[in-house]
Amino acid sequence: MPRVTADNPRARLAEQSRRATLKAAAKANRRRALPRWTWPAVKAAAVLLPVLGLGAATTWAWDSGRIQAAWESTGEGFLNVTAGAGLAVQEVFVEGRNEADPKELLAALGVERGMPMLAFDPHAAREALEDIPWVSSAVVERRLPDTIYVRIVERTPMALWQVDRTLRLVDGDGTVLTSDNLERWADLPMLVGPEAPDRGKELLALLASEPLVGQRVDAAVLVGGRRWDLRLDNGVDIRLPETDIGSALRQLATVQQTNQVLERDVVAIDLRVPDRLVVQTSATAAEARRKAASDKKRKI
């Protein structure tokens, strides 16, 4: 082999070529020693290991409550910033209220002056309002920057309900509205019996269609949960059938219009037999009739 010297350039080039060849052969041998999938696996591991590490750290932080605390702290801080910027409750405007207690409405809304507008939940507030007996339905809106708007529809009183010697005010669905200050609704009909409110709406509608009778009803008593007895303003009892109440009331109204039967000395009128009206008179009326018959015989 030629000696490598500064004066022998040919030998120097040959040496450099030999070394490059040996280096390339060694590199090729290393590549053949590893499977083809090794390098893609190494690259994937390099990407996944940081991600897995971050996931494990996140799981630990969530289980320990650190993320929730940080989120709540950040959310509360954000709401305070919005309130400081003018998005804070300054006014609550309620439309449609006549009977519902204002304090009860405000408590259901759960708002206070100065609280962040964005912290107020209209949907939860609407559900809370509709749990109040007087409120049939409600609409709740945030009107930025500072107003909560509420529109409610109140229930309509239908009757006074007497059960267990206690009076309550109920609507057409049988919902108990209140038991206070009932003298305000003294002109409403009275329903008596445990199940009376559930069936009272149908009866009162039929009575409204026959005002000659309906306007004189003081109370309606549900007998055995099956049928109604009516107590009129002059103390006369009307015994209604279990079915076809409308026909029975029309029959009574017709007799009243032609014969003024309700103005006579009558104790009760029984309408439970179809197409028949049975009148029960008082003892005074019976005695008067017997006396009249006796006087008639004497004259003969």
C-alpha positions as CSV (number, residue, x, y, z in Angstrom):
1,M,0.0,0.0,0.0
2,P,1.4,3.4,-0.9
3,R,2.5,5.5,2.0
4,V,0.3,8.5,2.8
5,T,2.4,11.6,2.7
6,A,1.9,15.2,1.9
7,D,3.9,14.6,-1.3
8,N,1.8,11.6,-2.4
9,P,-1.7,13.0,-3.3
10,R,-2.8,9.8,-5.0
11,A,-2.2,7.7,-1.9
12,R,-4.1,10.3,0.2
13,L,-7.2,10.1,-2.1
14,A,-7.1,6.3,-2.0
15,E,-7.0,6.4,1.8
16,Q,-10.0,8.8,2.0
17,S,-12.0,6.6,-0.4
18,R,-11.2,3.5,1.7
19,R,-12.4,5.1,4.9
20,A,-15.7,6.3,3.3
21,T,-16.3,2.8,2.0
22,L,-15.8,1.3,5.5
23,K,-18.1,3.8,7.1
24,A,-20.9,3.2,4.6
25,A,-20.6,-0.6,5.1
26,A,-20.8,-0.2,8.9
27,K,-24.0,2.0,8.6
28,A,-25.6,-0.5,6.2
29,N,-24.9,-3.3,8.7
30,R,-26.6,-1.4,11.5
31,R,-29.7,-0.9,9.4
32,R,-29.9,-4.6,8.5
33,A,-29.6,-5.5,12.2
34,L,-33.0,-3.7,13.1
35,P,-36.5,-4.7,11.6
36,R,-38.1,-2.3,9.2
37,W,-40.8,-1.3,11.7
38,T,-38.3,-0.2,14.3
39,W,-37.9,3.4,13.1
40,P,-41.6,4.2,12.7
41,A,-42.2,2.7,16.2
42,V,-39.5,4.9,17.6
43,K,-41.0,8.0,15.9
44,A,-44.5,7.2,17.2
45,A,-43.2,6.7,20.7
46,A,-41.5,10.0,20.5
47,V,-44.9,11.6,19.8
48,L,-47.1,9.6,22.1
49,L,-45.0,9.7,25.3
50,P,-45.5,13.4,25.9
51,V,-49.2,13.1,25.2
52,L,-49.6,10.1,27.5
53,G,-47.7,12.0,30.2
54,L,-50.0,15.0,29.8
55,G,-53.1,12.7,30.0
56,A,-51.9,11.1,33.2
57,A,-51.2,14.5,34.7
58,T,-54.7,15.7,33.6
59,T,-56.4,12.7,35.2
60,W,-54.5,13.2,38.4
61,A,-55.4,16.8,38.5
62,W,-59.1,16.1,37.8
63,D,-59.3,13.4,40.5
64,S,-57.7,15.7,43.0
65,G,-60.1,18.5,42.3
66,R,-57.5,20.9,41.1
67,I,-59.1,21.4,37.6
68,Q,-62.6,22.0,39.0
69,A,-61.3,24.5,41.5
70,A,-59.3,26.3,38.8
71,W,-62.3,26.3,36.5
72,E,-64.7,27.6,39.1
73,S,-62.2,30.2,40.2
74,T,-61.7,31.3,36.6
75,G,-65.5,31.3,35.9
76,E,-66.3,33.3,39.0
77,G,-63.6,35.7,38.1
78,F,-65.0,36.1,34.6
79,L,-68.5,36.7,35.9
80,N,-67.2,39.3,38.3
81,V,-65.4,41.0,35.4
82,T,-68.7,41.1,33.4
83,A,-70.6,42.5,36.4
84,G,-68.0,45.2,36.8
85,A,-68.4,46.0,33.2
86,G,-72.1,46.7,33.6
87,L,-73.7,43.2,33.1
88,A,-75.2,43.1,36.6
89,V,-78.8,42.8,37.8
90,Q,-80.3,46.1,38.6
91,E,-84.0,45.6,37.9
92,V,-86.5,42.7,37.9
93,F,-89.7,43.4,35.8
94,V,-92.7,41.1,36.3
95,E,-95.7,41.2,34.1
96,G,-99.1,39.5,34.6
97,R,-99.0,39.3,38.4
98,N,-102.3,39.8,40.2
99,E,-102.5,37.3,43.0
100,A,-99.1,35.6,43.3
101,D,-97.0,36.8,46.3
102,P,-94.2,39.1,45.0
103,K,-91.8,37.8,47.7
104,E,-92.5,34.2,46.6
105,L,-91.8,35.2,43.0
106,L,-88.5,36.9,43.9
107,A,-87.4,33.9,46.0
108,A,-88.2,31.5,43.1
109,L,-86.1,33.7,40.7
110,G,-83.2,33.6,43.1
111,V,-81.8,37.0,42.0
112,E,-80.3,39.9,44.0
113,R,-79.4,43.3,42.9
114,G,-75.8,43.5,41.7
115,M,-75.3,39.8,40.9
116,P,-73.8,39.0,37.5
117,M,-76.4,38.8,34.7
118,L,-74.6,35.9,33.2
119,A,-74.8,33.9,36.5
120,F,-78.6,34.0,36.3
121,D,-80.2,30.8,34.8
122,P,-83.6,31.7,33.1
123,H,-84.6,28.0,32.6
124,A,-84.2,27.1,36.2
125,A,-86.0,30.3,37.3
126,R,-88.9,29.4,35.0
127,E,-89.3,26.0,36.5
128,A,-89.2,27.4,40.0
129,L,-91.9,29.9,39.1
130,E,-94.2,27.3,37.7
131,D,-94.0,25.4,41.0
132,I,-95.8,28.3,42.6
133,P,-99.6,27.3,42.9
134,W,-100.8,30.6,41.4
135,V,-98.5,30.4,38.4
136,S,-99.8,28.5,35.4
137,S,-96.9,29.3,33.1
138,A,-94.0,31.6,33.0
139,V,-91.5,33.2,30.5
140,V,-88.1,34.4,31.9
141,E,-85.5,36.4,29.9
142,R,-82.2,38.1,30.5
143,R,-82.4,41.6,28.9
144,L,-78.9,42.9,28.8
145,P,-77.3,44.8,30.3
146,D,-79.1,44.8,33.6
147,T,-82.8,43.6,33.5
148,I,-84.5,40.3,34.3
149,Y,-87.9,40.2,32.5
150,V,-90.7,37.8,33.8
151,R,-94.1,37.3,32.3
152,I,-96.5,34.9,34.1
153,V,-100.0,33.6,33.5
154,E,-101.9,33.1,36.7
155,R,-104.5,30.4,37.3
156,T,-108.2,31.3,37.4
157,P,-110.1,30.4,40.6
158,M,-113.0,28.0,39.8
159,A,-114.5,27.1,43.2
160,L,-114.1,26.8,46.9
161,W,-113.3,23.3,48.0
162,Q,-114.5,22.0,51.3
163,V,-112.8,18.9,52.7
164,D,-112.1,17.9,56.3
165,R,-113.9,21.0,57.5
166,T,-111.4,23.2,55.7
167,L,-111.9,25.5,52.8
168,R,-109.5,26.0,49.9
169,L,-109.6,27.9,46.7
170,V,-109.1,25.7,43.6
171,D,-108.8,26.3,39.8
172,G,-110.3,24.2,36.9
173,D,-107.5,21.7,37.1
174,G,-108.1,21.1,40.8
175,T,-104.9,22.9,41.8
176,V,-105.1,24.4,45.3
177,L,-104.3,28.1,45.0
178,T,-104.7,29.3,48.6
179,S,-106.6,28.9,51.9
180,D,-106.2,32.6,53.0
181,N,-108.6,35.5,52.6
182,L,-111.3,33.3,51.0
183,E,-113.9,35.9,51.6
184,R,-112.8,37.5,48.4
185,W,-114.2,34.6,46.5
186,A,-117.4,34.1,48.5
187,D,-119.5,34.2,45.3
188,L,-117.8,31.1,43.8
189,P,-119.7,27.8,44.1
190,M,-118.5,25.3,46.7
191,L,-117.4,21.8,45.9
192,V,-117.6,19.3,48.8
193,G,-115.8,16.0,49.0
194,P,-112.2,14.6,48.7
195,E,-112.4,14.1,44.9
196,A,-114.7,17.0,44.1
197,P,-112.1,19.3,42.5
198,D,-111.1,16.6,39.9
199,R,-114.6,16.4,38.6
200,G,-115.9,19.8,39.4
201,K,-114.9,21.5,36.1
202,E,-117.3,19.3,34.1
203,L,-120.2,19.9,36.5
204,L,-119.7,23.7,36.7
205,A,-119.6,23.9,32.9
206,L,-123.0,22.1,32.7
207,L,-124.5,24.3,35.3
208,A,-123.3,27.4,33.4
209,S,-125.2,26.1,30.4
210,E,-128.4,26.1,32.4
211,P,-128.4,29.4,34.3
212,L,-131.9,29.0,35.7
213,V,-130.5,26.3,37.9
214,G,-126.8,27.0,37.9
215,Q,-127.0,30.5,39.2
216,R,-128.8,29.2,42.3
217,V,-126.3,26.6,43.3
218,D,-124.5,27.2,46.6
219,A,-122.7,23.9,46.9
220,A,-122.2,20.7,45.0
221,V,-121.5,17.6,47.1
222,L,-119.8,14.6,45.4
223,V,-121.6,11.5,46.9
224,G,-119.5,8.4,47.1
225,G,-117.2,9.6,44.4
226,R,-119.9,8.8,41.9
227,R,-122.6,11.5,41.5
228,W,-123.5,15.0,42.7
229,D,-126.1,16.5,45.0
230,L,-126.7,20.2,44.5
231,R,-127.7,22.5,47.4
232,L,-129.5,25.6,46.1
233,D,-129.6,29.0,47.7
234,N,-133.1,28.4,49.1
235,G,-132.1,25.1,50.8
236,V,-133.5,22.7,48.1
237,D,-131.5,19.7,47.4
238,I,-131.2,18.4,43.8
239,R,-130.1,14.8,43.4
240,L,-128.4,14.3,40.1
241,P,-127.8,10.9,38.3
242,E,-124.3,9.4,37.8
243,T,-124.5,9.8,34.0
244,D,-126.1,12.2,31.6
245,I,-126.1,15.1,34.0
246,G,-126.8,17.6,31.2
247,S,-130.1,16.0,30.3
248,A,-131.2,16.0,34.0
249,L,-130.3,19.7,34.4
250,R,-132.2,20.6,31.2
251,Q,-135.2,18.8,32.5
252,L,-135.1,20.7,35.7
253,A,-134.6,24.0,34.0
254,T,-137.6,23.3,31.7
255,V,-139.9,22.5,34.7
256,Q,-138.6,25.6,36.6
257,Q,-139.3,27.8,33.6
258,T,-142.9,26.5,33.2
259,N,-144.0,25.8,36.8
260,Q,-141.5,27.6,39.0
261,V,-141.0,24.4,41.0
262,L,-138.0,25.7,42.8
263,E,-140.1,28.5,44.3
264,R,-142.5,26.1,46.0
265,D,-142.3,24.5,49.4
266,V,-139.9,21.8,48.2
267,V,-137.3,19.9,50.2
268,A,-135.6,18.0,47.4
269,I,-135.9,17.1,43.7
270,D,-134.7,13.6,42.6
271,L,-133.5,13.4,39.0
272,R,-131.7,10.0,39.3
273,V,-134.3,8.2,37.3
274,P,-134.1,9.0,33.6
275,D,-137.0,11.2,32.3
276,R,-138.6,11.4,35.7
277,L,-138.6,14.2,38.2
278,V,-139.6,13.3,41.8
279,V,-140.4,16.2,44.1
280,Q,-140.2,15.8,47.9
281,T,-142.2,18.5,49.6
282,S,-141.9,19.7,53.2
283,A,-144.2,18.6,56.1
284,T,-145.8,22.1,56.0
285,A,-146.7,21.7,52.4
286,A,-148.0,18.2,52.9
287,E,-150.2,19.4,55.8
288,A,-151.5,22.2,53.7
289,R,-152.5,19.8,50.9
290,R,-154.3,17.5,53.3
291,K,-156.1,20.4,54.8
292,A,-157.1,21.7,51.4
293,A,-158.4,18.2,50.4
294,S,-160.4,17.9,53.7
295,D,-162.0,21.3,53.2
296,K,-163.0,20.3,49.7
297,K,-164.7,17.2,50.9
298,R,-166.7,19.1,53.5
299,K,-167.9,21.5,50.9
300,I,-169.1,18.6,48.8
